[in-house]
Every structure is written in structure tokens, then in C-alpha cells.
Amino acid sequence: MPARPRFRRVVRIGPVQVATYYDGRGREKHTAACTAPRCGFATEYDSRAAAELAARTHRCRVR
């Protein structure tokens, strides 16, 4: 059973959280995930800048 990723450098941009972690192969990855109910937005990026840009431009469709 794979271990859960340990998130670090977690920041919140509006309803979206951006975090950095190491994947199972030791590569640094960055994720952006919306915390709004029923939104479902979550993406993974290779660069922190791309994850933060996605967080800044995300608009929830569910209201």
C-alpha cells in the first residue's frame, strides 16, 4: 500500500490550496485543489508557478 504524500509549502489562494510534495519516484510535484463543496477541481503540475497560476485563474462553476 503506497504511503500518502506529505504536503509542504501549503498556501491558500481564494478557495484553492496549492501544495508541494514528492511523488512515489522522488520527483517534486505541485498540486492545486479547490476546497469548495462539490467543485472537484484538482490538478498536478511540474512547476510551482503553474500550480499557483491555475489557483489564481480557477472559477468554481458550482454555486
C-alpha positions as CSV (number, residue, x, y, z in Angstrom):
1,M,0.0,0.0,0.0
2,P,1.6,3.3,-1.1
3,A,2.3,6.0,1.5
4,R,0.2,9.2,1.5
5,P,2.1,12.2,0.2
6,R,3.5,14.7,2.7
7,F,2.4,18.1,1.6
8,R,4.6,21.1,2.4
9,R,4.6,24.7,1.5
10,V,0.8,24.8,1.6
11,V,-0.8,28.1,0.6
12,R,-4.4,29.1,0.1
13,I,-5.3,31.3,-2.9
14,G,-9.1,32.0,-2.6
15,P,-10.8,28.6,-2.3
16,V,-7.8,26.8,-3.8
17,Q,-5.0,25.2,-1.9
18,V,-1.6,24.9,-3.5
19,A,1.0,22.4,-2.1
20,T,4.3,20.8,-2.9
21,Y,5.1,17.1,-2.4
22,Y,7.3,14.3,-3.7
23,D,5.7,11.6,-5.8
24,G,6.5,7.9,-5.5
25,R,9.6,8.2,-7.6
26,G,11.1,11.1,-5.7
27,R,10.2,13.8,-8.1
28,E,8.9,17.1,-6.8
29,K,5.3,17.8,-7.8
30,H,2.9,20.6,-7.1
31,T,-0.9,20.4,-6.8
32,A,-3.8,22.8,-6.8
33,A,-7.1,21.7,-5.3
34,C,-10.3,23.6,-4.7
35,T,-11.8,23.2,-1.3
36,A,-15.3,24.4,-2.2
37,P,-18.1,21.9,-1.8
38,R,-18.9,19.8,-4.9
39,C,-16.3,21.6,-7.1
40,G,-13.9,18.7,-7.8
41,F,-11.1,20.9,-9.2
42,A,-7.7,19.2,-8.6
43,T,-4.7,19.3,-10.9
44,E,-1.0,18.3,-10.6
45,Y,1.9,20.3,-12.1
46,D,5.7,20.0,-12.5
47,S,6.2,23.7,-11.6
48,R,5.0,25.7,-8.6
49,A,4.3,28.7,-10.8
50,A,1.9,26.7,-13.0
51,A,0.0,25.5,-9.9
52,E,-0.3,29.0,-8.5
53,L,-1.5,30.3,-11.9
54,A,-4.1,27.6,-12.0
55,A,-5.2,28.6,-8.5
56,R,-5.5,32.3,-9.4
57,T,-7.5,31.7,-12.5
58,H,-9.8,29.0,-11.2
59,R,-13.5,29.8,-11.1
60,C,-15.9,27.4,-9.5
61,R,-18.9,26.6,-11.7
62,V,-20.9,25.1,-8.8
63,R,-22.7,27.7,-6.6
